Amino acid sequence: MKIELLEILRCPKTNQKLRLEVPEYLNGLVRSAWLVSEDGHQRYPVREFIPRFVPESNYADNFGMQWNKFRQTQLDSYSGHPISANRFWQATGWNVEDIAGKWVLDVGCGAGRFAEVALQAGAKVVALDYSRAVDACLTNLRHYPNLHVVQGDIYSLPFLKASFSFVYSLGVLQHTPDVARAFAALPGMVAEGGWLCTDFYWKRLRTLLHSKYLFRPITKHMPQQQLFHFLEKTVPALLKTSQLIGRIPLAGRYLKRLIPVADYTGVYPLDERQLREWALLDTFDMLGPQYDSPQSATTIRQWMSGAGFNQVEVFQANLLVVRGHKI
Ligand SMILES: C[S@@+](CC[C@H](N)C(=O)[O-])C[C@H]1O[C@@H](n2cnc3c(N)ncnc32)[C@H](O)[C@@H]1O
């Protein structure tokens, strides 16, 4: 943790400022300490350079496991393709000059695929996640001097209100237990004149017919290690089947959706090894999460407009995106 972060860190329960107690430093960074509220009643640990505001084990443990196992897979700097960058710029509509030097909040950062894009643009990025994914994110991106990583909960964000010129949350909100309440936590973080962008699984027939929903009632309750080992064995064959079906003229691209596997053949320019790795990662990502709640375009537009944002746009860019400007 960098000391600079204390300016905007707040106690998630009382909103009070936090002070450092018994800090241990390494190379100018706080490696371990206690963050203590002004009245001394609330204490949060800093462990392995990361302030931690959540219980050690929680409903997002599957994501902690996933992002530590596939720490680098979806980082553009590792895949060699601008897949995350394209999605980030397309969804947000921001550009490098907008965010350079600005405070940017990434809610649900995972292993940091989008934080990497914002950091490369020169933003001061706070990457927050509920799960142990934060450790993967810090390991991936610690060489960026403008990076801050926090383990926290969208439902009680540990920051001073209106601290961020840009807030985004990509691939996250549908995986929280109450999506409306999770969205509602974000507008308050945006500074006046700032921008908010989030995306969602799109609630439409095509999404709801996805074969993952047949299996999720079982797989989301399985011990996550067991599910992962099962998928390690089955995903290569499922991927091959999906690729074969995908080659059937005309009908193939529709029929392959019956196979519960994340098949990016022809979608991203990945080689065979990468296709297998992404298939295992994203099939686990489809079947493991406790929550998976798609949203309609009307609902998310209402949420953004209802929070007092203007220039609200809803469109498809990978997922269903909503973005807006805070007046
Ligand atoms: C599908 S992953 C997406 C990660 C990253 N945004 C990406 O696209 O690679 C969803 C992330 O949301 C995080 N998450 C779930 N509930 C959360 C909460 N209550 N607060 C913050 N993050 C949460 C999970 O831990 C997980 O890393």
The ligand as an SDF file (V2000), in Angstrom:
LIG
                    3D

 27 29  0  0  0  0  0  0  0  0999 V2000
  -16.0750  -12.3380  -13.7260 C   0  0  0  0  0  0  0  0  0  0  0  0
  -14.9540  -11.5770  -12.6190 S   0  0  0  0  0  0  0  0  0  0  0  0
  -14.4540  -10.1600  -13.5940 C   0  0  0  0  0  0  0  0  0  0  0  0
  -13.1090   -9.6250  -13.1790 C   0  0  0  0  0  0  0  0  0  0  0  0
  -12.5730   -8.5160  -14.1130 C   0  0  0  0  0  0  0  0  0  0  0  0
  -13.3870   -7.3410  -14.0870 N   0  0  0  0  0  0  0  0  0  0  0  0
  -12.4450   -9.0770  -15.5080 C   0  0  0  0  0  0  0  0  0  0  0  0
  -13.3290   -8.8110  -16.3170 O   0  0  0  0  0  0  0  0  0  0  0  0
  -11.4830   -9.8150  -15.7520 O   0  0  0  0  0  0  0  0  0  0  0  0
  -16.0090  -10.8340  -11.4050 C   0  0  0  0  0  0  0  0  0  0  0  0
  -15.2260  -10.2090  -10.2570 C   0  0  0  0  0  0  0  0  0  0  0  0
  -16.1470   -9.5090   -9.3960 O   0  0  0  0  0  0  0  0  0  0  0  0
  -15.6740   -9.6690   -8.0790 C   0  0  0  0  0  0  0  0  0  0  0  0
  -16.7540   -9.3990   -7.1270 N   0  0  0  0  0  0  0  0  0  0  0  0
  -17.8400  -10.1700   -6.8760 C   0  0  0  0  0  0  0  0  0  0  0  0
  -18.5740   -9.6280   -5.8750 N   0  0  0  0  0  0  0  0  0  0  0  0
  -17.9380   -8.4830   -5.5050 C   0  0  0  0  0  0  0  0  0  0  0  0
  -18.2000   -7.4980   -4.5020 C   0  0  0  0  0  0  0  0  0  0  0  0
  -19.2370   -7.6070   -3.6720 N   0  0  0  0  0  0  0  0  0  0  0  0
  -17.3500   -6.4610   -4.3890 N   0  0  0  0  0  0  0  0  0  0  0  0
  -16.2710   -6.3550   -5.2180 C   0  0  0  0  0  0  0  0  0  0  0  0
  -15.9650   -7.2750   -6.1630 N   0  0  0  0  0  0  0  0  0  0  0  0
  -16.7910   -8.3300   -6.3100 C   0  0  0  0  0  0  0  0  0  0  0  0
  -15.1840  -11.1090   -8.0460 C   0  0  0  0  0  0  0  0  0  0  0  0
  -14.3460  -11.3830   -6.9680 O   0  0  0  0  0  0  0  0  0  0  0  0
  -14.5160  -11.2330   -9.4090 C   0  0  0  0  0  0  0  0  0  0  0  0
  -13.1360  -11.0060   -9.3760 O   0  0  0  0  0  0  0  0  0  0  0  0
  1  2  1  0
  2  3  1  0
  2 10  1  0
  3  4  1  0
  4  5  1  0
  5  6  1  0
  5  7  1  0
  7  8  2  0
  7  9  1  0
 10 11  1  0
 11 12  1  0
 11 26  1  0
 12 13  1  0
 13 14  1  0
 13 24  1  0
 14 15  1  0
 14 23  1  0
 15 16  2  0
 16 17  1  0
 17 18  1  0
 17 23  2  0
 18 19  1  0
 18 20  2  0
 20 21  1  0
 21 22  2  0
 22 23  1  0
 24 25  1  0
 24 26  1  0
 26 27  1  0
M  CHG  2   2   1   9  -1
M  END
$$$$
